[in-house]
Amino acid sequence: MEQLEQNFLDKVLRFYSDNNIDVLQIKMDTISINIEKKVPIQRAEETCAKITEVENIEAEDMVDITAPMVGVFYLRPGPDEDTYIKTGELVEAGKTLGLIEAMKCFTEFKASEGGIVKEILIADGQAFEHGQVLFRLQK
């Protein structure tokens, strides 16, 4: 019976790695398999390349848009789709800037204020902390 279980486990692991799956859970009789990719939390400055060089702008003209919770941030609605916003784009309050995934639920993340996007400080699919600056806008 052990060989049968080992063959099954080998097939499951091969399926998991070949299909780019983030979470896999299998429960059968006496077998329970839970596999989940962990996204390392890294500082945005280390992982996100700045798209354009920021001009020298006085601090009072800038607005930081911060994360309301802990989660994973997505800059696009799907893997093959364009980003919600780009650096240099004018956004109005209420415009969707991306998606937040928390506890396997997705929520639209909207701009609290309007302005010109000067910096995008988070990479697509990156984990973030509560209060972390995600975007910087010029009023």
C-alpha positions as MATLAB code, in Angstrom:
seq = 'MEQLEQNFLDKVLRFYSDNNIDVLQIKMDTISINIEKKVPIQRAEETCAKITEVENIEAEDMVDITAPMVGVFYLRPGPDEDTYIKTGELVEAGKTLGLIEAMKCFTEFKASEGGIVKEILIADGQAFEHGQVLFRLQK';
ca = [
       0.000    0.000    0.000;
       2.909    2.379    0.692;
       4.087    2.206   -2.943;
       0.590    3.132   -4.156;
       0.521    6.154   -1.816;
       4.022    7.203   -2.943;
       3.004    6.984   -6.631;
      -0.100    9.044   -5.876;
       1.961   11.656   -4.036;
       4.471   11.817   -6.915;
       1.639   12.422   -9.390;
       0.086   15.132   -7.192;
       3.404   16.955   -6.813;
       4.074   16.737  -10.560;
       0.574   18.097  -11.299;
       1.113   20.939   -8.791;
       4.462   22.006  -10.232;
       3.455   21.604  -13.912;
       0.290   23.719  -13.613;
       1.482   26.808  -11.716;
      -0.998   26.272   -8.856;
      -0.794   28.451   -5.731;
      -2.891   26.297   -3.367;
      -3.695   22.593   -3.564;
      -5.743   20.671   -0.995;
      -6.625   16.991   -1.328;
      -8.439   14.826    1.221;
      -9.077   11.149    0.513;
      -9.719    8.493    3.146;
      -6.516    8.482    5.200;
      -4.599   10.868    2.910;
      -4.641   14.626    3.424;
      -2.381   16.857    1.287;
      -2.123   20.641    1.674;
       0.378   22.559   -0.477;
       0.547   26.360   -0.551;
       3.097   28.706   -2.064;
       4.300   31.298    0.390;
       4.975   34.768   -0.997;
       7.867   36.316    0.910;
       7.164   39.743    2.326;
       9.798   42.092    1.013;
      10.221   45.819    1.137;
       8.733   47.568   -1.883;
      11.972   49.495   -2.428;
      13.805   46.180   -2.927;
      11.340   44.510   -5.275;
       9.685   47.220   -7.323;
      11.552   49.034  -10.061;
      10.516   52.645  -10.371;
       9.014   53.223  -13.795;
       9.985   56.889  -14.082;
      12.313   59.120  -12.167;
      10.411   61.272   -9.695;
      10.742   64.998  -10.100;
      11.736   67.180   -7.167;
       8.316   68.030   -5.791;
       7.647   69.636   -2.452;
       6.293   67.220    0.153;
       3.032   69.114    0.670;
       2.116   68.505   -2.991;
       2.383   64.730   -2.542;
      -0.249   62.292   -1.251;
       0.678   58.820   -0.026;
      -1.920   56.106   -0.644;
      -1.427   53.432    2.023;
      -2.595   49.860    2.491;
      -5.704   49.493    4.661;
      -4.850   45.906    5.662;
      -2.368   43.066    5.131;
      -2.603   41.072    1.901;
      -1.315   40.574   -1.622;
      -1.642   43.385   -4.174;
      -2.437   42.946   -7.854;
      -1.919   45.831  -10.285;
      -3.982   44.164  -13.020;
      -7.356   42.394  -13.131;
      -5.837   39.275  -14.716;
      -2.420   37.912  -15.705;
      -2.811   38.818  -19.389;
      -4.471   42.197  -18.858;
      -3.120   45.758  -18.619;
      -2.505   47.409  -15.257;
      -5.263   49.493  -13.727;
      -3.015   52.594  -13.737;
       0.385   53.745  -14.954;
       2.932   56.256  -13.684;
       2.102   59.741  -14.974;
      -1.620   59.001  -15.267;
      -4.163   61.408  -13.778;
      -6.553   59.586  -11.437;
      -9.664   60.807   -9.680;
     -10.746   59.837   -6.168;
     -12.579   56.521   -6.357;
     -10.632   55.140   -9.345;
      -9.581   51.506   -8.952;
      -5.807   51.270   -8.478;
      -5.625   47.485   -8.060;
      -6.950   44.436   -6.268;
      -6.238   43.321   -2.711;
      -6.312   39.619   -1.927;
      -6.839   38.802    1.744;
      -8.021   35.423    3.018;
      -8.702   34.296   -0.583;
     -11.113   37.199   -1.160;
     -10.449   39.944   -3.705;
     -11.396   43.576   -3.057;
     -10.975   46.554   -5.357;
      -8.545   49.121   -3.954;
      -9.639   52.636   -4.894;
      -7.841   55.984   -4.753;
      -8.838   57.984   -1.685;
      -7.757   61.209   -3.421;
      -7.128   62.383   -6.945;
      -3.836   63.379   -8.531;
      -1.076   62.353  -10.902;
       0.510   58.971  -10.188;
       4.163   59.743   -9.469;
       5.252   56.423   -7.953;
       3.945   52.879   -7.843;
       5.710   51.381   -4.839;
       4.387   47.840   -5.073;
       4.953   45.073   -7.585;
       2.166   42.989   -9.085;
       1.518   39.982   -6.819;
       3.557   41.385   -3.932;
       2.581   40.897   -0.291;
       2.238   44.075    1.780;
       1.694   45.240    5.347;
      -1.001   47.461    6.871;
      -0.058   51.130    6.463;
       2.602   50.472    3.782;
       2.725   53.204    1.120;
       1.555   51.639   -2.156;
       1.233   54.729   -4.371;
       2.402   58.323   -4.302;
       0.278   60.963   -6.052;
       0.938   64.621   -6.839;
      -2.045   66.832   -6.009;
];
